[in-house]
Amino acid sequence: MKNLKITALLAVMAFSPFYANVLPVAPNPIVKTVKAAITWKSESIDVGNIPQGKPKLIRFEFTNTSSKPIIIENVAPSCGCTTADYTKTPIQPGKKGFVEASYNAAAAGAFMKTVNVTTSDSKTPKTLSFKGVVK
């Protein structure tokens, strides 16, 4: 029995270098990096102090860095106190577009709001945010 164990161990050790060179082993994991089709000038804006009772317009600008036109399909503000506007025409490669949020500064105090933007390039919405203090 002892001879069988030693023989099995020797066989494994003898063939290990052979199999180590035969089996495919990737030195680095294969991960494809997807370049964003849109480059935002800023994804978060601090508007600072704003006066109460006067709506505040916040403008998010972007550049189409892909090789095909981009269409903004949906812009969804996080609450009813914010309305949105955006570039309605296709944004050609290398050209700029915008998303605007108009915040109704009715209530005093600090605020943070978001706008979710869905484009023809990605069905996963991009979340843009803005914050400030209504005085």
Contacts in CASP RR format, 6 or more apart in sequence:
PFRMAT RR
TARGET T0000
AUTHOR 0000-0000-0000
METHOD contacts of the structure
MODEL  1
MKNLKITALLAVMAFSPFYANVLPVAPNPIVKTVKAAITWKSESIDVGNI
PQGKPKLIRFEFTNTSSKPIIIENVAPSCGCTTADYTKTPIQPGKKGFVE
ASYNAAAAGAFMKTVNVTTSDSKTPKTLSFKGVVK
35 65 0 8 1.000
35 66 0 8 1.000
36 65 0 8 1.000
37 64 0 8 1.000
37 65 0 8 1.000
37 66 0 8 1.000
37 68 0 8 1.000
37 70 0 8 1.000
37 119 0 8 1.000
37 121 0 8 1.000
37 122 0 8 1.000
38 62 0 8 1.000
38 63 0 8 1.000
38 64 0 8 1.000
38 65 0 8 1.000
38 66 0 8 1.000
38 70 0 8 1.000
38 119 0 8 1.000
38 121 0 8 1.000
38 126 0 8 1.000
39 62 0 8 1.000
39 63 0 8 1.000
39 65 0 8 1.000
40 60 0 8 1.000
40 61 0 8 1.000
40 62 0 8 1.000
40 126 0 8 1.000
40 128 0 8 1.000
41 60 0 8 1.000
41 61 0 8 1.000
41 62 0 8 1.000
41 63 0 8 1.000
42 60 0 8 1.000
42 61 0 8 1.000
43 60 0 8 1.000
43 126 0 8 1.000
43 127 0 8 1.000
43 128 0 8 1.000
43 129 0 8 1.000
44 128 0 8 1.000
44 129 0 8 1.000
44 130 0 8 1.000
44 131 0 8 1.000
45 58 0 8 1.000
45 60 0 8 1.000
45 129 0 8 1.000
45 130 0 8 1.000
45 131 0 8 1.000
46 130 0 8 1.000
46 131 0 8 1.000
46 132 0 8 1.000
47 56 0 8 1.000
47 58 0 8 1.000
47 103 0 8 1.000
47 130 0 8 1.000
47 131 0 8 1.000
47 132 0 8 1.000
48 131 0 8 1.000
48 132 0 8 1.000
48 133 0 8 1.000
49 132 0 8 1.000
49 133 0 8 1.000
49 134 0 8 1.000
49 135 0 8 1.000
50 56 0 8 1.000
50 103 0 8 1.000
50 105 0 8 1.000
50 132 0 8 1.000
50 133 0 8 1.000
50 134 0 8 1.000
50 135 0 8 1.000
51 105 0 8 1.000
51 134 0 8 1.000
51 135 0 8 1.000
52 105 0 8 1.000
52 106 0 8 1.000
52 107 0 8 1.000
52 108 0 8 1.000
52 134 0 8 1.000
52 135 0 8 1.000
53 104 0 8 1.000
53 105 0 8 1.000
53 106 0 8 1.000
53 134 0 8 1.000
54 105 0 8 1.000
55 102 0 8 1.000
55 103 0 8 1.000
55 104 0 8 1.000
55 105 0 8 1.000
56 102 0 8 1.000
56 103 0 8 1.000
56 105 0 8 1.000
57 100 0 8 1.000
57 101 0 8 1.000
57 102 0 8 1.000
58 100 0 8 1.000
58 101 0 8 1.000
58 102 0 8 1.000
58 103 0 8 1.000
58 130 0 8 1.000
59 98 0 8 1.000
59 99 0 8 1.000
59 100 0 8 1.000
60 98 0 8 1.000
60 99 0 8 1.000
60 100 0 8 1.000
60 101 0 8 1.000
60 115 0 8 1.000
60 128 0 8 1.000
61 96 0 8 1.000
61 97 0 8 1.000
61 98 0 8 1.000
62 91 0 8 1.000
62 96 0 8 1.000
62 97 0 8 1.000
62 98 0 8 1.000
62 99 0 8 1.000
63 94 0 8 1.000
63 95 0 8 1.000
63 96 0 8 1.000
63 97 0 8 1.000
64 70 0 8 1.000
64 91 0 8 1.000
64 92 0 8 1.000
64 93 0 8 1.000
64 94 0 8 1.000
64 95 0 8 1.000
64 96 0 8 1.000
64 97 0 8 1.000
65 93 0 8 1.000
65 94 0 8 1.000
66 93 0 8 1.000
66 121 0 8 1.000
67 93 0 8 1.000
68 93 0 8 1.000
69 90 0 8 1.000
69 91 0 8 1.000
69 92 0 8 1.000
69 93 0 8 1.000
69 120 0 8 1.000
70 90 0 8 1.000
70 91 0 8 1.000
70 119 0 8 1.000
70 120 0 8 1.000
70 121 0 8 1.000
71 90 0 8 1.000
71 91 0 8 1.000
71 119 0 8 1.000
71 120 0 8 1.000
72 86 0 8 1.000
72 87 0 8 1.000
72 88 0 8 1.000
72 91 0 8 1.000
72 99 0 8 1.000
72 117 0 8 1.000
72 118 0 8 1.000
72 119 0 8 1.000
72 120 0 8 1.000
73 118 0 8 1.000
73 119 0 8 1.000
73 120 0 8 1.000
74 116 0 8 1.000
74 117 0 8 1.000
74 118 0 8 1.000
74 125 0 8 1.000
75 84 0 8 1.000
75 85 0 8 1.000
75 86 0 8 1.000
75 99 0 8 1.000
75 115 0 8 1.000
75 116 0 8 1.000
75 117 0 8 1.000
75 118 0 8 1.000
76 84 0 8 1.000
76 115 0 8 1.000
76 116 0 8 1.000
76 118 0 8 1.000
76 125 0 8 1.000
77 83 0 8 1.000
77 84 0 8 1.000
77 101 0 8 1.000
77 113 0 8 1.000
77 114 0 8 1.000
77 115 0 8 1.000
78 113 0 8 1.000
78 114 0 8 1.000
78 115 0 8 1.000
78 116 0 8 1.000
79 113 0 8 1.000
80 104 0 8 1.000
81 103 0 8 1.000
81 104 0 8 1.000
81 106 0 8 1.000
81 113 0 8 1.000
82 101 0 8 1.000
82 102 0 8 1.000
82 103 0 8 1.000
82 104 0 8 1.000
82 113 0 8 1.000
82 115 0 8 1.000
83 101 0 8 1.000
83 102 0 8 1.000
83 104 0 8 1.000
84 99 0 8 1.000
84 100 0 8 1.000
84 101 0 8 1.000
84 102 0 8 1.000
84 115 0 8 1.000
85 99 0 8 1.000
85 100 0 8 1.000
85 102 0 8 1.000
86 97 0 8 1.000
86 98 0 8 1.000
86 99 0 8 1.000
86 100 0 8 1.000
86 117 0 8 1.000
87 97 0 8 1.000
87 98 0 8 1.000
87 99 0 8 1.000
91 97 0 8 1.000
99 115 0 8 1.000
99 117 0 8 1.000
99 128 0 8 1.000
101 113 0 8 1.000
101 115 0 8 1.000
101 128 0 8 1.000
101 130 0 8 1.000
103 111 0 8 1.000
103 113 0 8 1.000
103 130 0 8 1.000
105 134 0 8 1.000
106 134 0 8 1.000
107 134 0 8 1.000
108 134 0 8 1.000
108 135 0 8 1.000
109 133 0 8 1.000
109 134 0 8 1.000
109 135 0 8 1.000
110 131 0 8 1.000
110 132 0 8 1.000
110 133 0 8 1.000
110 134 0 8 1.000
111 131 0 8 1.000
111 132 0 8 1.000
111 133 0 8 1.000
111 134 0 8 1.000
112 129 0 8 1.000
112 130 0 8 1.000
112 131 0 8 1.000
112 132 0 8 1.000
113 129 0 8 1.000
113 130 0 8 1.000
113 131 0 8 1.000
114 127 0 8 1.000
114 128 0 8 1.000
114 129 0 8 1.000
114 130 0 8 1.000
115 127 0 8 1.000
115 128 0 8 1.000
115 129 0 8 1.000
115 130 0 8 1.000
116 125 0 8 1.000
116 126 0 8 1.000
116 127 0 8 1.000
116 128 0 8 1.000
117 125 0 8 1.000
117 126 0 8 1.000
117 127 0 8 1.000
117 128 0 8 1.000
118 124 0 8 1.000
118 125 0 8 1.000
118 126 0 8 1.000
119 126 0 8 1.000
END
